[in-house]
Each structure stands twice: as C-alpha cells, then as structure tokens.
Amino acid sequence: MIFKVYYQENRFEVPVRENTQSLYVEASTEREVRHHLKDRNFNIELVQLLEGQHLEYEQASQDYKVESIDA
C-alpha cells in the first residue's frame, strides 16, 4: 500500500500549511510508516492511505517518488 505523509521538517515547528512537506512511502500499515520515519526529525501531521483515483492522481505528479520499507 502507498501512504502519503504530510510533515514539517522540524519536530518543534508549528504546523503551517505553506511549510508542509510530503513524501510517499510503500508499507503494509501506517504503523510501519511511522516506525520507518521515527529517526528523522519530522513533525508528522498526517499519514494518509492512497488508493483508487486519489493514488492515480498522485502518481501523475512529477514529484511522485516512493520510499519502500525493506522488511
């Protein structure tokens, strides 16, 4: 499954829409995604499962690059 993660680059930064970054992670569960990113200094706002037309829309973006979690 593909998850889109919305985050701030600094764990202590107050979430502001204009500063929100995103990345895509392939994992089985949201828990795996959060565990994979725990060592990064991110303030994670939302982990969203992408599927169907929403996933197709995101895949059409030039910024679509997926990180895969190696088990």
C-alpha positions, 0 to 999 in steps of 0.5 A: 500500500502507498501512504502519503505523509504530510510533515514539517521538517522540524519536530518543534515547528508549528504546523503551517500549511505553506511549510508542509512537506510530503513524501510517499512511502510503500508499507503494509500499515501506517504503523510501519510508516511511522516506525520507518520515519521515527529517526528523522526529525519530522513533525508528522501531521498526517499519514494518509492511505492512497488508493483508487483515483486519489493514488492515480492522481498522485502518481501523475505528479512529477514529484511522485517518488516512493520510499519502500520499507525493506522488511 
